[in-house]
Amino acid sequence: MDIFWHILWSNVLPLTLMIAVGFTMQRLFSLDIKTLSKLNFYVFSPSVIFNLLYTTDISAALIGQVLLFVILFMTLQASCVEAAVRLRGLEGGMRGAMRNSVLFYNSANYGIPLNQLAFSANPYTLSIQIIVMVTQSLLPNTFGIYSVNAHRMSFRSTLRTILSQPIIYVIPIAFLLHGFQVQLPQSVETPITYLSNAFIGTALVTLGVQLGNMKWELNPVLIKNVLLANGLRLIGGPALAALVVWVLGFFMTIDHMMAAALIVSSSVPTSLSSVLLAVEFDNEPEFASQAVFLSTVISIITVAVVIFLLHI
């Protein structure tokens, strides 16, 4: 019960309050959500990824193990989502929106505090979470863009859009600068830190603005799709992660802390990236916003259950 209340007070309530700020601002002033979306995509998100990679020591062996897990896990989860999409008979932009709401999860502003809470700020498990977060930052800016645009844009146009995303270049640059121990000038490092700190607040306010922009009409079809996405993310995610960890255990050494960290990392709610993608490319923004909001609320229970079952 303690973990439940701690998740509620330390993770969900602060997120909800910041979402409420965006919701209220939209109702009062009708903000330009496209501008907020572009700030997140092109400024704040690349800054937070660069800052974390540049300042964190992570071994190559650990990176390899976690990446292998991520590849297998994402492949399995993508297969499950594709089966669900076909069974539901979803078409057009909803197919991509459903994929994004399940495959992209909140590994940064929810996953990192959760990891520090569940594992008592253990540097080893935090490094694992950071690697997962990097992959979750790269995928929306590559596969996510392709997914929401595949039904209406040529591959060449989609590829051009993907190559315009700063995050693709930020990740290797941050790794190289950290690897070669290049000291950034204070005049560069300070702005990056400030922009990095602005990411979480701006992303959550953007979600609130999108929620405030919605009609909130009772749509049974939309609700069913949202609940399906939430089930695949919050229940299917940790279940598939546990399966992948179990299989990998036959081929390599995975200690209990790594196994638990990987499973916990997969149990978090839908990422804000799915909303930003939906808004930026005008692809089912109501579905994406409701999927993020509802999964965050439901995760209060599901995440606590996952942590309890892992006996952390």
Secondary structure in CASP SS format (residue, H / E / C, confidence):
PFRMAT SS
TARGET T0000
AUTHOR 0000-0000-0000
METHOD secondary structure of the structure
MODEL  1
M C 1.00
D H 1.00
I H 1.00
F H 1.00
W H 1.00
H H 1.00
I H 1.00
L H 1.00
W H 1.00
S H 1.00
N H 1.00
V H 1.00
L H 1.00
P H 1.00
L H 1.00
T H 1.00
L H 1.00
M H 1.00
I H 1.00
A H 1.00
V H 1.00
G H 1.00
F H 1.00
T H 1.00
M H 1.00
Q H 1.00
R H 1.00
L H 1.00
F H 1.00
S C 1.00
L C 1.00
D C 1.00
I H 1.00
K H 1.00
T H 1.00
L H 1.00
S H 1.00
K H 1.00
L H 1.00
N H 1.00
F H 1.00
Y H 1.00
V H 1.00
F H 1.00
S H 1.00
P H 1.00
S H 1.00
V H 1.00
I H 1.00
F H 1.00
N H 1.00
L H 1.00
L H 1.00
Y H 1.00
T H 1.00
T C 1.00
D C 1.00
I C 1.00
S C 1.00
A H 1.00
A H 1.00
L H 1.00
I H 1.00
G H 1.00
Q H 1.00
V H 1.00
L H 1.00
L H 1.00
F H 1.00
V H 1.00
I H 1.00
L H 1.00
F H 1.00
M H 1.00
T H 1.00
L H 1.00
Q H 1.00
A H 1.00
S H 1.00
C H 1.00
V H 1.00
E H 1.00
A H 1.00
A H 1.00
V H 1.00
R H 1.00
L H 1.00
R H 1.00
G C 1.00
L C 1.00
E C 1.00
G C 1.00
G H 1.00
M H 1.00
R H 1.00
G H 1.00
A H 1.00
M H 1.00
R H 1.00
N H 1.00
S H 1.00
V H 1.00
L H 1.00
F C 1.00
Y E 1.00
N C 1.00
S C 1.00
A C 1.00
N C 1.00
Y C 1.00
G H 1.00
I H 1.00
P H 1.00
L H 1.00
N H 1.00
Q H 1.00
L H 1.00
A H 1.00
F C 1.00
S C 1.00
A C 1.00
N C 1.00
P H 1.00
Y H 1.00
T H 1.00
L H 1.00
S H 1.00
I H 1.00
Q H 1.00
I H 1.00
I H 1.00
V H 1.00
M H 1.00
V H 1.00
T H 1.00
Q H 1.00
S H 1.00
L H 1.00
L C 1.00
P H 1.00
N H 1.00
T H 1.00
F H 1.00
G H 1.00
I H 1.00
Y H 1.00
S H 1.00
V H 1.00
N H 1.00
A C 1.00
H C 1.00
R C 1.00
M C 1.00
S C 1.00
F H 1.00
R H 1.00
S H 1.00
T H 1.00
L H 1.00
R H 1.00
T H 1.00
I H 1.00
L H 1.00
S C 1.00
Q C 1.00
P C 1.00
I H 1.00
I H 1.00
Y H 1.00
V H 1.00
I H 1.00
P H 1.00
I H 1.00
A H 1.00
F H 1.00
L H 1.00
L H 1.00
H H 1.00
G H 1.00
F C 1.00
Q C 1.00
V C 1.00
Q C 1.00
L C 1.00
P C 1.00
Q H 1.00
S H 1.00
V H 1.00
E H 1.00
T H 1.00
P H 1.00
I H 1.00
T H 1.00
Y H 1.00
L H 1.00
S H 1.00
N H 1.00
A C 1.00
F H 1.00
I H 1.00
G H 1.00
T H 1.00
A H 1.00
L H 1.00
V H 1.00
T H 1.00
L H 1.00
G H 1.00
V H 1.00
Q H 1.00
L H 1.00
G H 1.00
N C 1.00
M C 1.00
K C 1.00
W C 1.00
E C 1.00
L C 1.00
N C 1.00
P H 1.00
V H 1.00
L H 1.00
I H 1.00
K H 1.00
N H 1.00
V H 1.00
L H 1.00
L H 1.00
A H 1.00
N H 1.00
G H 1.00
L H 1.00
R H 1.00
L H 1.00
I H 1.00
G H 1.00
G H 1.00
P H 1.00
A H 1.00
L H 1.00
A H 1.00
A H 1.00
L H 1.00
V H 1.00
V H 1.00
W H 1.00
V H 1.00
L H 1.00
G C 1.00
F C 1.00
F C 1.00
M C 1.00
T C 1.00
I C 1.00
D C 1.00
H H 1.00
M H 1.00
M H 1.00
A H 1.00
A H 1.00
A H 1.00
L H 1.00
I H 1.00
V H 1.00
S H 1.00
S C 1.00
S C 1.00
V C 1.00
P C 1.00
T E 1.00
S C 1.00
L H 1.00
S H 1.00
S H 1.00
V H 1.00
L H 1.00
L H 1.00
A H 1.00
V H 1.00
E H 1.00
F C 1.00
D C 1.00
N C 1.00
E C 1.00
P H 1.00
E H 1.00
F H 1.00
A H 1.00
S H 1.00
Q H 1.00
A H 1.00
V H 1.00
F H 1.00
L H 1.00
S H 1.00
T H 1.00
V H 1.00
I H 1.00
S H 1.00
I H 1.00
I H 1.00
T H 1.00
V H 1.00
A H 1.00
V H 1.00
V H 1.00
I H 1.00
F H 1.00
L H 1.00
L H 1.00
H C 1.00
I C 1.00
END
